[in-house]
């Protein structure tokens, strides 16, 4: 257990913006999560799950998209500093410096973009994902290095603290990571991230995954957890779910 004296007390859904896939094919939300944990003394830790797009998309969108080649896939819609990791934390009265840990689901652009701003935090990532020379980002673009930081590398299902379990879910990327949450009120929530991008993905055979066979196996592993716990699933980018999720500063 990474924080053995801590338990999950609440979490928030962070709105890292909207992305038009295609463009015009599908409008998806870009989620992140802020987990708050507490020990018996009342001391809190604040844990960021994924970091969203690079903030450069708010200040210099055209130059940044040209650097990344993102226009070949789609475009961010109305992205501003409010949708950056720092902007979302500000809604909760926090700054990047208040984050003690970052859980990284995987190294794609919309999850790793603000990671360099959290080098002071302990970064939790699978050993497989961290073995990449740089985060996989987007296509052939690799503009972000792994920050000089302390890394806790996951190789198996691992309790982070009481109420948070990290589950390796390879397929979308080789080292993808999901999380199961047990909330104080008894609710269970699966943060699937891109292990299950959208509700239709299993029926589509995970065609967008790096390894569709591994992705399907990870899906069945997660569904076994859901069946055992009755957990609600928060998908990686499900258009029909995004608008209905309560967003920060409202807790989930």
TANOR-V510150 format. One record per residue. N is the residue number from 0. RES is the residue in one letter. NEAR is the number of other C-alpha atoms within 10 Angstrom. Layout:
n->[N:N]
res->[RES:RES]
near->[NEAR:NEAR]
//
This chain:
n->[0:1:2:3:4:5:6:7:8:9:10:11:12:13:14:15:16:17:18:19:20:21:22:23:24:25:26:27:28:29:30:31:32:33:34:35:36:37:38:39:40:41:42:43:44:45:46:47:48:49:50:51:52:53:54:55:56:57:58:59:60:61:62:63:64:65:66:67:68:69:70:71:72:73:74:75:76:77:78:79:80:81:82:83:84:85:86:87:88:89:90:91:92:93:94:95:96:97:98:99:100:101:102:103:104:105:106:107:108:109:110:111:112:113:114:115:116:117:118:119:120:121:122:123:124:125:126:127:128:129:130:131:132:133:134:135:136:137:138:139:140:141:142:143:144:145:146:147:148:149:150:151:152:153:154:155:156:157:158:159:160:161:162:163:164:165:166:167:168:169:170:171:172:173:174:175:176:177:178:179:180:181:182:183:184:185:186:187:188:189:190:191:192:193:194:195:196:197:198:199:200:201:202:203:204:205:206:207:208:209:210:211:212:213:214:215:216:217:218:219:220:221:222:223:224:225:226:227:228:229:230:231:232:233:234:235:236:237:238:239:240:241:242:243:244:245:246:247:248:249:250:251]
res->[X:X:X:X:X:X:X:X:X:X:X:X:X:X:X:X:X:X:X:X:X:X:X:X:X:X:X:X:X:X:X:X:X:X:X:X:X:X:X:X:X:X:X:X:X:X:X:X:X:X:X:X:X:X:X:X:X:X:X:X:X:X:X:X:X:X:X:X:X:X:X:X:X:X:X:X:X:X:X:X:X:X:X:X:X:X:X:X:X:X:X:X:X:X:X:X:X:X:X:X:X:X:X:X:X:X:X:X:X:X:X:X:X:X:X:X:X:X:X:X:X:X:X:X:X:X:X:X:X:X:X:X:X:X:X:X:X:X:X:X:X:X:X:X:X:X:X:X:X:X:X:X:X:X:X:X:X:X:X:X:X:X:X:X:X:X:X:X:X:X:X:X:X:X:X:X:X:X:X:X:X:X:X:X:X:X:X:X:X:X:X:X:X:X:X:X:X:X:X:X:X:X:X:X:X:X:X:X:X:X:X:X:X:X:X:X:X:X:X:X:X:X:X:X:X:X:X:X:X:X:X:X:X:X:X:X:X:X:X:X:X:X:X:X:X:X:X:X:X:X:X:X]
near->[12:12:15:11:13:23:22:22:17:18:20:20:21:30:23:26:22:20:22:16:16:13:14:10:9:12:21:23:20:24:26:26:24:24:22:18:23:19:17:9:8:9:9:16:19:19:21:27:25:27:31:25:24:22:22:17:19:18:13:10:17:14:12:16:17:11:12:18:15:17:14:13:13:18:19:23:12:10:19:17:16:17:23:25:28:19:20:26:22:15:14:14:10:14:14:20:12:16:20:17:22:25:25:25:31:29:25:20:23:21:24:22:24:22:23:16:16:22:20:18:21:17:23:22:24:27:18:17:23:21:11:14:10:16:21:21:20:16:13:9:15:16:14:18:14:16:15:10:13:13:19:17:15:19:13:13:14:15:17:19:20:21:19:24:17:23:24:25:30:28:25:27:23:20:22:26:30:26:24:23:23:20:18:12:8:8:12:19:19:23:26:24:28:25:29:28:21:20:17:11:18:16:9:10:13:23:14:13:21:14:15:19:16:19:28:23:14:23:21:13:14:24:16:12:14:17:9:9:15:14:18:14:19:21:20:23:22:21:17:13:16:20:11:8:15:14:18:19:15:12:14:13]
//
